[in-house]
Amino acid sequence: MPAIAQTAAQTTTQTTTQTTTQTTDPALGRRIFDAGVGRDGRQVIGRAAGGSLPMQGGAVACANCHGANGGGGGEGWIEAPDIRWFALSKPYGARRAGGDARPPYDRAGFARALRSGIAADGVALDPAMPRFDLAEDEIDALVAHLQSLSDAAAGGGERPLLVTLMPHSAPAAAERLLRGLQTCPTAGASARAVQTLPALRVIRYGAADDLDTRLTALAGSGSVAALFAPYLVGAEAAFAGNDAAHRLPVLLPMAMRDLGDDAQVLFALPGLGAQAQALLSAPERRGERLAIAIDPEIAGREALAQRLRTRAVRKGWEVEVRIGADAVSMSAGVDAILALTGPGEPVAPVSPRLRLWVPAAFVRPAALDAWRAAGARVRIALPYPPRVGGDPRWIPPADAWVAAGCELMARLPPLPQRPDAIDAWRREVAALAPLRLGDWIDLPADADADAAIRRVHLDDWPPDGR
């Protein structure tokens, strides 16, 4: 039974799975799996190549491609996934060759896949997967055998995997990131030999409490090697507030705000704190007044405000901290505003000497245009250089994360085969050399705060090429 694999990458909302409860013959399921022999000793018939190539008996035995224990394998050019029942029936989709994701299989969906070659999400399976002539009791017996393979594997745990988080109602940037990571080239930027990149299991989350539940389950599974490029824009506070999430390494998170001091973040582009501190690296302004305006929803805002206040005082500023959504609009009486909240349009005349500093997470073009038109000097901080070389076009955030993510996947050590080897794998990842993409991005695994501040890109508003 060659690989159950989609011909097109597609992710969908997951559904609850069911397994068969009928009385079955476990020996029959084992014979179908191992030898392609069905009820009463008949040769199971399958049709490969999209149904045009008849095969039977041992030629269509599941074990040929998926391995004797169902845990995955290969035949010729085909890489077959894990088809033990715990892998097929997972609520968020099993890991599969090429990084695609799919909904879980229940008994009915599994029968349709075997007979008609249609995956759980309605997409046609790879033509190499035969379409089988199996009776109802034979399918029940095969499901029971796959369940028994799951039970046999339970003591050793599930094979480790990488997980990426995506919101259910994903913005275009999130889907662009996911599709980019699923279609990475198989050679790194330095023209190394072609290699198979690790597959990503896609976990979809909804509101904050849903993300909290999923993170807790992932951390407790013992099989997640790392979260890879999770899309956390707008969900940073929920992630930072989840204690279980801090037990999982997070590689290259796509986040505009910091994920909390306890998060195990590796290969992260400079976060909100680093961007804010970089904006305060202007020449000293002895006696001038600075307002630090902070969104009340920022995780750890008190500690961040204290760090920024200390840095500004050392530069000679007189500092006040404002908390609230309208904290930026009140510009009277200050010489500069550091906006860690979305700036609205100014509500009063603006001094021509006023400086407005805005990290990337809070850049609102229309509002910044209004401040600039009113006479303020506006500067923004970005987590990566938005251009390469002399190209005036800006690089969208999703494209930047895809470029870095594909290079990082090419550099990762092979995923371990057993959960008890995950800790050693994580140590290898933390010791990787800095991730470099030409002279554009230089990203160490675990940079100190000063190094992160130095990597922030500052630009005047409006930027050329916007």
ABEGO torsion letter per residue (X at the ends): XBBBBBABBBBBBBBBBBBBABBBBAAAAAAAAAAGBBBGGBBBBBBBGGGABBBBEAAABAAAAAEAAGAEBBBEABBBBBABAAAAABAAEBBBBGGBBBBBBBAAAAAAAAAAGBBAAGBBBBAABBBBBBBAAAAAAAAAAAAAAAAAAAAAEBBBBBBBBBBABBBAAAAAAAAAAAABBABBAAGBBBBBBBBBBBBBBBBAAAAAAAAAAAAAAGABABBBGBBABGAAAAAAABAAAAABBBBGBBBABBAEAABBBBGBBBBAAAAAAAAAABBBBBGBBBBBBBBAABBGAAAAAAAAAAAAAAAGBBBBBBBEAAAAABABGBABBBBABBBBBBABBBBAABBBBBBAAABBAAAAAAAAAAGBBBBBBBABBABBEABABBBBAAAAAAAAAAAAAAABBBBBABAAAAAAAAAAAAABBBBBBEAABBBBABBBAAAAAAABBBBBOBBBGX
